Amino acid sequence: MNPTQTRVLRGWTAPLARISVIACLLEGFSGMWAYALPYDQFAQVLTLAHTALGLMMVAPWLIYLVAHMKTWWDQKLNATSLIGFISAALLFLALFTGFWVTLQGLMAVRISSSMSFIHLIAGLAMVPLIACHLTFAVRRRWISRDRLLRNAQLGLLAKSAGTLAIFFAICWLATGVFGTHDVRRPVPEDYEHVDGYGKEAGPFAPSYARTNDGLLIQPQVLARSDSCGTTGCHTQILAEWEPSAHRFAAMNPPFQAVQSRFASDRNPAETRYCAGCHDPISLFAGMKSAESKDLSAPGFKEGISCVTCHSLEQVDRRGNGDYVLVAPTPYLWEMESGWRRNVSEFLIRVFPRKHLADYDRTIAKTPEACGSCHKQFIPEELNRFGMSPGQNQFDEWQQSHWHREEPDTDLNCTDCHMRLVADSKDPARGEITDPSRGADNSHRHHGFIATNSFMPMLLKLPHFEQQVSLTHAWMRGETVIPEIAHRWPEGPVVGLEILTPESADPKTPVSFTVVVSNRKAGHNLTTGPLDFVRTWLHVQAFDAGSGALIGEWGAVDPETRAITDTLGVIHQAGNPRNQGTLVLEGVPLDEHGEPLREHQLWRKAGGSGQRVIYPGHTDRQTYALLAPGEGNISVHVDLNFRRYRQEFLDLVLPGLEEDFGVVQPVVTQNSAEAIIPIRKLGAPL
């Protein structure tokens, strides 16, 4: 055997050569599998094996490449050697980019898409080129009929195939051992269905919320929102969501108290009607039944969790939680903690495609998704009387002048309540599907800023101080949203104007009118549960000379803390526009026409005393008093807001404020002042 033959044979039989070639094939095929096929947990195990093998082979590959090129460097350039050099260059490139992506997957928030793409292309090209290089080398020497060489070549082929099979088999077995079991479970045979709905309505009725397959979902799948903010991923968004109304939708004491009353008045299973929009984690876990003492599942305190909104597959503007949710399939060890959770986060970062497919759902960004819950009615099956409308922000917005068919002029829910946060660090920043944005460096604020400031204060939720500050600024109209500034006016959300006479005679009746305009709200003013949300005018008239109070309407009673029409007279809903003060409100009635004062909406058959202001419209209230003998009348008007009617809190949770040490605040949204001159006796008109 001559030196060349010896060199050739050594190239096919040397352990390092065989290890290097087989490792390249393992890396190539495992990478192609993970890229081309569904990224299930088997593909994730392959990714981990691919990464581990790649790191272990860095030194052996480099040593082998240097030795191999040194051995054949003096050979005349031909197709075989040219392909070999190109393959070596691709291997170097794959090693560098793979190492870079691995470091980013371990330490960064997101990986470089360009590095990941280069790694993919280098790996995809490298495998067929190595195969060509080996094939050409085999064909070149095949004619020699060297038995030892042929055996070596066939041996490498057999070992490559065998190792590849063993590699994939081990990964498959590891998936069975370490993989997460199904996050869904069937509805038990003894599951309680609500009378009047039956099994055909699904296990979640009276709510219209449902899963795509009708199965229950393990609560930890929809909960654990804190994991979205770990290792610097969606940290900003998590901090915004934590004190939001979506977060405390299920844990807030008024909801819990009303739910308990509902369960005792009717049937625990009927509380599913509320749960679709307030407590989906417990609803889909099958916990809204008599078997669950507190009607809650682990994680219920997250209310409308991150996964809930980001797993929507279908929504319907009918309301009452009419949406379809698809349970996401967790990554390997995503439900675990410690180092296993770190491995899961690594997989999410290096292969985010499945994460995006599960959670980056365009439908969650539409007004219709909001409308699936922000539109409510009481069905006949629930109130035993007949369908009765409830709160309905979606239709109010859709019928308003703010809604346009053209995207460039339309203002929707997210434009106002999920303002853009500039210079975002969130890995999901930018939105190319939004016609008003594009790939900017912003994300939507997930505090859902509106009027909910009391509950974050009461519960002392994380970051509640900032939430309260943002909410109060929003309510006063101090918030500037640059991206919609050309479509949304500046100034107060609610306008105030005092219409006064030019002058009045002393000691004679005088009246003035306060005009309230809904300038900027995309829905009615006020909106939400009108039986306890309150917006009202507090009007004070002073003798400008002495400063004495000569008339007051809408003050808060110092003892009951109820709104008064006049001093000592508690406000009654439905008052005329020239008596008492303006209060935006509504009173639900049961089938006998009796008011429901504790939010017993399951008994609501109708309503009375509703007073709201449509978008772009106004309302007014006239106030009358006796003019002083001399001087002028100074009028001061505050438009006030309170989240809960005080009587409601006193009836449902009488010790709430004392127990928590927080008094429900009155938020002034706007103020106005005016002077009514009083003519001097004998002065010309």
Secondary structure, 3 states (H helix, E strand, C coil): CCHHHHHHHHHHHCHHHHHHHHHHHHHHHHHHHHHHCCCCHHHHHHHHHHHHHHHHCHHHHHHHHHHHHHHHCCCCCCHHHHHHHHHHHHHHHHHHHHHHHHHHHHHCCCCCHHHHHHHHHHHHHHHHHHHHHHHHHHHHHHCCCCHHHHHHHHHHHHHHHHHHHHHHHHHHHHHHHHCCCCCEECCCCCCCCCCCCCHHHCCCCCCCCEECCCCEECHHHHCCHHHHHHHHCCHHHHHHHCCCCCHHHCCCHHHHHHHHHHHHHCCHHHHHHHHHHHCHHHHHCCCCCCCCCCCCCCCHHHCCCHHHHHCEEEECCCCCCCEEECCCCCCCCCCCCHHHHHHHHHHHHHCCHHHHHHHCCHHHHCHHHHHCCCEEEECHHHHCCCCEEEEEHHHHHHCCCCCCCCCCCCCCHHHHHCCEECCCCCCCCCECCCCCCECCCCEECCCCCCCCCHHHHHHCCCCHHHHHHHHHHHHCCCCCCHHHCCCCCCCCCEEEEEECCCCECCCCEEEEEEEEEECCCCCCECCCCCCCCEEEEEEEEEECCCCCEEEEECCECCCCCCEEEECCEECCCCCCCCCCCCEEEEEEECCCCCECCCCCHHHCCEEEEEECECCCCEEEEEEEEECCCCCCEEEEEEEEEECCCHHHHHHHCCCHHHHHCCCCCCEEEEEEEEEECECCCCCCC
